[in-house]
Amino acid sequence: MSKPSKVSPDTEFSVLFLIENVPYSLDSRVRREAHLVQMLGGSVYVICPSDGTGLFKQVDGVSVYQYPKPSCGEGFVAHLLEYMTSLFFQSILTAYVFFRHNFDVIHAGNPPDILWIVAAPYKALGKKYIFDHHDLVPELYQVRFADKIPWLYKIMLWLERRNMQLADHVISTNDTFRLFAMQRGGKLSEQVTVVRNGPWLERDFPEVDFNFESKTKPTVRVGYLGIMNPQDNLDNLIEVVRIIRKDWLREDIDFVLVGSGDAYPSLVALKDQLNLSDAISMPGTLPWTQVIETLMGVDICVQPDPPTIFNRNLTMNKLMEYMALGKAIVAYDMPETKVSGGAAIVYASGSSAQDLATTIVALADDPVYRKNLGIAARNRIEDQLSWERQRISLARVYRKVLPCHVSEIAIAAISK
């Protein structure tokens, strides 16, 4: 997609996006936000880990500066080394962009809650800082490291609060995050705006054909899409497959798991150890066109994240993407999952792998119900949750932060 046409006649501005956990090419939320800034008349710069395509590139008019980020493993010390490396490169490249191009706003997301350290000197120079709250990092580290490093949670809370206090505005992905920003971050209600991870229908998702065929396929395929890190608990999904295939002997149900991450090698090993290679395909990270092609070929999509203290309050990207594709979806019963999915999702009655397996099998045996769920899911995205609707809220954030650059006229043009 080429650089979008500007809708704002106002004086130009520029925004620097900081990303630590993934490259720009893999961060669909930041790509959507960058496009919105361009529509408002802004120039966009991005600093992020490299995706292997060089230190600098132009993507649809966005200047992307990339740095090498080491993969040191899953432990706390490995994460610390990764974050120190990122802080070094982010600081150097931010100074470079500042002196070469200048910028009006630093827009940084998490995890982790450390990029405010990079932004702080520029706040002192009068630049604005927007914090994009993607994850509850204290809860994430509580789930992963609380047993070994119990004092870490308090440090994560301190970093989160410093991050939010520095911010001129906080963007939250859901209302639970907004509440945390006010309670834990000390922000006023008018300083926090919910901008959900709505799928960008016109760019990333095709129209869905719901023409129903009564002929039953010999195999029902269940699909998963997402990053595979330890906190994602994909071993739980592997256990679901084992129950369905080995305990219940359902050879007519198979699985495809798209994505990769720190836990990917161990998950492949677990799959092989349980003799499930014929039941599970794990192609790794795929280009988006192949992701769409793969998921369009599945009958059921699954969000297998169990209801941990971390997962309960998240709005999962994969859930929004499944819904945009018009798929029947199975998930555990969690507060923010229900806010997003409503009655368009089937929720497991409990929190065990067997509960999730039972729900998947019941849906596999009911193709008419699957079709109706898919229609309801796609309609919910189109009517409420798509990026085309969510981006208006982000535009208003930029209107608050840069009132001299972003006008109500520009926002009205985007709303059309």
C-alpha positions in Angstrom: 0.0 0.0 0.0 1.4 3.4 -1.0 1.6 6.4 1.3 -2.0 7.6 2.1 -3.4 10.9 0.9 -3.5 13.6 3.6 -6.8 14.8 4.8 -5.5 17.7 6.9 -4.5 21.1 5.6 -2.8 22.0 8.8 0.9 22.5 9.4 2.9 19.3 9.2 4.1 17.4 12.2 6.2 14.3 12.7 5.9 11.3 15.0 8.6 8.8 16.1 7.2 5.4 17.0 9.4 3.2 19.3 8.9 -0.6 19.2 11.0 -3.0 21.3 9.4 -6.5 21.1 8.9 -7.1 17.4 10.0 -5.5 14.0 7.7 -2.9 12.4 6.8 -5.4 9.7 5.2 -7.7 12.3 3.5 -5.0 14.4 0.1 -4.6 12.8 -1.1 -2.1 15.4 1.8 0.3 14.9 1.4 0.0 11.1 -2.2 1.0 11.4 -1.3 3.9 13.7 1.4 5.1 11.4 -1.0 5.1 8.5 -3.5 7.2 10.6 -0.7 9.8 11.4 0.1 10.1 7.7 -3.6 10.7 6.9 -3.6 13.5 9.4 -0.7 15.1 7.6 2.2 13.8 9.7 5.5 12.3 8.8 6.4 9.0 10.5 9.7 7.5 11.7 10.0 4.1 13.4 12.8 2.6 15.5 12.5 -1.1 16.0 14.3 -4.5 16.1 15.5 -5.7 12.7 13.5 -8.1 10.6 16.6 -9.0 8.6 16.1 -6.5 5.8 18.8 -4.0 6.7 19.3 -1.1 9.0 17.0 1.4 7.1 14.1 1.1 4.8 11.1 3.0 3.5 7.7 1.3 3.9 4.7 3.1 2.4 6.3 6.5 3.2 7.4 5.5 6.7 11.1 5.7 7.5 12.1 2.6 9.5 15.3 2.5 11.4 16.2 -1.1 12.5 18.8 -2.4 15.0 20.0 -5.9 15.8 18.4 -7.4 18.9 19.9 -10.5 20.4 17.8 -13.6 21.2 19.2 -14.7 24.5 16.6 -17.2 25.6 13.6 -17.2 28.0 15.1 -16.5 31.4 15.1 -13.2 33.3 18.8 -12.5 32.7 18.2 -13.1 29.0 15.4 -10.6 29.0 17.6 -8.1 30.9 20.3 -8.4 28.3 17.8 -8.0 25.5 16.3 -4.8 27.1 19.7 -3.2 27.8 20.7 -3.8 24.1 17.4 -2.3 23.0 17.8 0.8 25.3 21.2 1.4 23.8 20.2 1.2 20.2 16.9 3.0 20.8 18.7 5.9 22.5 21.3 6.3 19.8 18.8 6.1 16.9 16.3 8.4 18.6 19.1 11.0 18.9 20.0 10.5 15.2 16.4 10.9 14.1 16.0 14.0 16.3 19.0 15.8 14.9 18.4 14.7 11.3 14.7 15.1 11.0 13.3 16.3 14.4 9.9 15.1 15.7 7.0 16.5 17.6 5.8 13.3 19.4 7.3 10.1 20.6 4.7 7.3 20.5 5.9 4.2 22.3 4.3 0.9 23.1 5.1 -1.9 25.5 6.2 -4.5 26.4 8.5 -3.7 28.2 7.8 -0.6 30.2 11.2 1.0 29.6 11.0 3.1 26.5 10.0 6.1 28.6 13.7 6.3 29.5 14.4 7.0 25.9 11.6 9.6 25.7 12.3 11.5 28.9 15.1 13.8 27.6 13.0 14.9 24.7 10.1 15.7 27.0 12.4 18.2 28.7 12.9 19.7 25.2 9.1 20.2 24.8 8.3 17.1 22.8 5.1 15.2 23.5 5.0 11.6 24.7 2.2 9.1 24.0 2.3 5.7 25.7 0.5 2.9 23.9 -0.5 0.4 26.6 -0.4 -3.0 24.8 0.3 -5.4 27.7 0.1 -5.6 31.5 3.8 -6.1 32.1 3.7 -6.5 35.9 1.2 -9.3 35.5 3.2 -10.8 32.7 6.3 -11.0 34.9 4.3 -12.2 37.8 3.1 -15.2 35.8 6.6 -15.9 34.4 9.0 -15.1 37.3 7.1 -14.6 40.5 8.3 -18.0 42.0 11.9 -17.3 41.3 12.1 -13.5 41.7 9.2 -12.4 44.0 10.4 -8.8 44.3 10.3 -8.2 40.5 6.6 -7.5 40.5 7.1 -4.3 42.5 9.8 -3.1 40.2 7.5 -3.7 37.2 4.8 -1.7 38.9 7.3 1.2 39.5 8.4 1.1 35.8 4.8 1.1 34.6 3.8 4.0 36.8 6.9 6.1 35.7 5.9 5.3 32.1 2.4 6.5 32.5 3.3 9.6 34.6 5.7 10.8 31.9 3.0 10.4 29.2 1.0 13.3 27.9 -1.7 10.8 27.0 -2.1 7.0 27.5 -3.8 4.8 24.9 -5.4 1.7 26.3 -6.4 -1.4 24.3 -9.5 -2.0 26.4 -11.4 -0.6 29.4 -9.6 -2.7 31.9 -6.3 -1.3 30.8 -7.8 2.2 31.0 -8.8 1.6 34.6 -5.3 0.4 35.4 -3.9 3.6 33.8 -6.0 5.7 36.2 -5.6 3.6 39.3 -2.0 2.4 39.0 -0.7 5.1 36.7 -2.4 8.1 38.3 -3.8 9.4 35.1 -7.0 11.5 34.9 -9.8 10.0 32.9 -9.4 12.6 30.2 -5.8 11.6 29.8 -6.6 8.0 28.8 -8.3 6.9 25.6 -9.4 3.4 24.6 -8.2 2.4 21.0 -8.9 -1.2 20.5 -6.9 -3.6 18.3 -9.5 -3.5 15.5 -8.7 -5.4 12.3 -8.1 -3.2 9.3 -10.7 -4.7 7.0 -10.2 -2.7 3.9 -6.5 -3.5 3.8 -5.8 -6.8 5.6 -9.0 -8.9 5.4 -11.0 -10.1 2.4 -14.7 -10.3 2.1 -16.0 -13.5 3.6 -18.1 -15.9 1.6 -20.6 -17.6 3.9 -22.3 -19.7 1.3 -23.0 -22.9 3.2 -22.5 -26.3 1.7 -24.4 -29.2 3.4 -21.7 -31.6 2.3 -19.6 -32.5 5.3 -15.8 -32.4 4.9 -14.0 -35.5 6.0 -11.7 -33.5 8.3 -12.4 -30.5 10.5 -9.4 -28.2 10.8 -8.7 -26.1 13.9 -6.5 -23.0 13.5 -4.3 -21.0 15.8 -2.4 -17.7 15.0 -0.1 -15.9 17.3 3.3 -15.4 19.0 4.5 -18.5 20.8 6.1 -17.4 24.0 6.0 -19.2 27.4 3.2 -17.0 28.8 1.0 -17.9 25.8 0.7 -21.5 27.2 0.6 -23.3 23.9 1.5 -26.5 25.7 -2.1 -26.3 26.9 -3.2 -26.5 23.3 -0.9 -29.4 22.6 -2.6 -31.2 25.5 -6.0 -30.4 23.9 -4.8 -32.1 20.7 -3.6 -35.1 22.6 -6.9 -35.5 24.4 -8.9 -35.2 21.1 -6.6 -37.5 19.1 -5.3 -40.1 21.7 -8.0 -40.2 24.4 -11.1 -39.7 22.2 -9.7 -41.1 19.0 -11.0 -38.3 16.8 -8.9 -38.7 13.7 -11.3 -36.4 11.8 -10.0 -33.3 13.6 -6.6 -31.8 12.9 -4.8 -28.6 13.8 -2.6 -25.9 12.2 -0.6 -23.6 14.5 0.8 -20.5 12.7 3.5 -18.4 14.4 6.7 -18.6 16.3 8.5 -17.3 19.4 10.7 -18.2 22.3 8.6 -21.3 23.0 8.4 -22.6 19.4 11.2 -25.1 19.6 10.0 -26.7 22.8 6.4 -26.9 21.4 7.7 -28.7 18.3 9.6 -31.1 20.6 6.5 -31.7 22.7 4.4 -32.4 19.6 6.9 -34.9 18.4 7.3 -36.5 21.9 3.5 -37.1 22.1 3.4 -38.5 18.5 1.1 -35.8 17.3 3.0 -34.8 14.1 0.2 -36.2 11.9 -2.4 -34.1 13.9 -0.5 -30.7 14.2 1.0 -28.6 11.4 3.4 -25.9 12.7 4.7 -23.9 9.7 6.2 -21.1 11.8 5.9 -17.4 10.9 4.3 -16.8 7.5 3.8 -13.8 5.2 0.4 -12.2 5.8 -1.0 -13.4 2.5 -0.2 -17.0 3.5 -1.7 -16.4 7.0 -5.0 -15.4 5.4 -4.9 -18.3 3.0 -4.2 -20.8 5.8 -6.8 -19.4 8.2 -9.5 -19.2 5.5 -9.0 -22.9 5.1 -9.8 -23.8 8.7 -13.3 -24.5 10.2 -12.7 -23.4 13.8 -10.2 -20.9 15.3 -9.0 -21.3 18.9 -7.8 -18.9 21.5 -6.2 -21.4 24.0 -4.8 -18.8 26.5 -5.9 -20.1 29.9 -7.5 -17.6 32.3 -4.4 -16.5 34.2 -4.1 -13.2 36.0 -2.3 -11.9 32.9 -4.6 -13.3 30.2 -7.9 -12.4 31.9 -7.6 -8.7 31.1 -6.1 -8.9 27.6 -7.8 -8.2 24.3 -6.0 -10.7 22.0 -5.1 -9.7 18.5 -5.7 -13.2 17.3 -9.3 -13.0 18.5 -10.0 -9.9 16.4 -8.4 -11.5 13.4 -10.4 -14.7 13.7 -13.6 -12.6 13.9 -12.6 -10.6 10.9 -12.2 -13.8 8.9 -15.7 -14.9 9.9 -14.6 -18.0 11.8 -16.3 -19.9 14.5 -14.1 -19.4 17.6 -13.5 -21.3 20.8 -12.0 -19.6 23.9 -11.9 -19.7 27.6 -14.4 -17.5 29.5 -12.4 -14.4 30.4 -13.8 -10.8 31.0 -12.2 -8.9 28.1 -12.6 -11.8 25.7 -16.3 -11.7 26.4 -16.3 -7.9 25.9 -14.8 -8.4 22.4 -16.5 -11.5 21.3 -19.9 -11.4 23.0 -22.3 -14.1 21.8 -20.2 -14.7 18.6 -17.8 -16.9 20.5 -18.2 -20.3 22.2 -16.7 -20.3 25.7 -15.3 -23.4 27.4 -17.3 -24.2 30.6 -14.1 -24.5 32.7 -10.4 -23.7 32.6 -8.8 -27.1 31.9 -7.5 -28.5 28.6 -10.3 -31.1 28.7 -12.9 -28.3 28.9 -11.4 -26.7 25.8 -11.2 -30.0 24.0 -14.9 -30.7 24.8 -16.0 -27.4 23.3 -13.9 -27.9 20.2 -15.3 -31.3 19.5 -18.9 -30.1 20.0 -18.4 -27.3 17.5 -16.6 -29.7 15.1 -19.8 -31.8 15.0 -22.1 -28.8 14.3 -21.3 -27.1 10.9 -24.5 -25.0 10.9 -23.7 -23.5 14.2 -20.1 -22.8 13.0 -21.5 -20.9 10.1 -23.8 -18.8 12.2 -21.0 -18.0 14.7 -18.8 -16.9 11.8 -21.4 -14.5 10.5 -22.0 -13.0 13.9 -18.3 -12.6 14.5 -17.7 -10.8 11.1 -20.7 -8.5 11.7 -19.5 -7.6 15.2 -16.1 -6.5 13.7 -17.8 -4.5 10.9 -20.3 -2.8 13.2 -18.2 -2.0 16.2 -14.6 -3.2 16.4 -12.8 -2.6 13.0 -9.9 -0.3 12.7 -11.9 1.9 10.4 -14.0 2.7 13.5 -11.3 2.6 16.1 -8.9 5.0 14.3 -11.3 8.0 15.1 -10.4 7.6 18.8 -6.7 7.7 18.0 -7.2 10.8 15.8 -8.8 12.6 18.7 -5.8 11.7 20.9 -3.5 13.5 18.4 -5.9 16.4 18.3 -5.5 16.7 22.1 -1.8 16.3 22.1 -1.1 18.5 19.0 -4.1 20.9 18.8 -2.1 23.3 16.5 -1.5 20.5 13.9 -4.6 18.3 13.9 -8.0 19.9 13.4 -11.6 18.7 13.7 -11.9 19.0 9.9 -9.2 16.4 9.5 -10.9 14.1 12.0 -14.3 14.5 10.3 -12.6 13.6 6.9 -11.3 10.3 8.4 -14.8 9.6 9.9 -16.4 9.5 6.4 
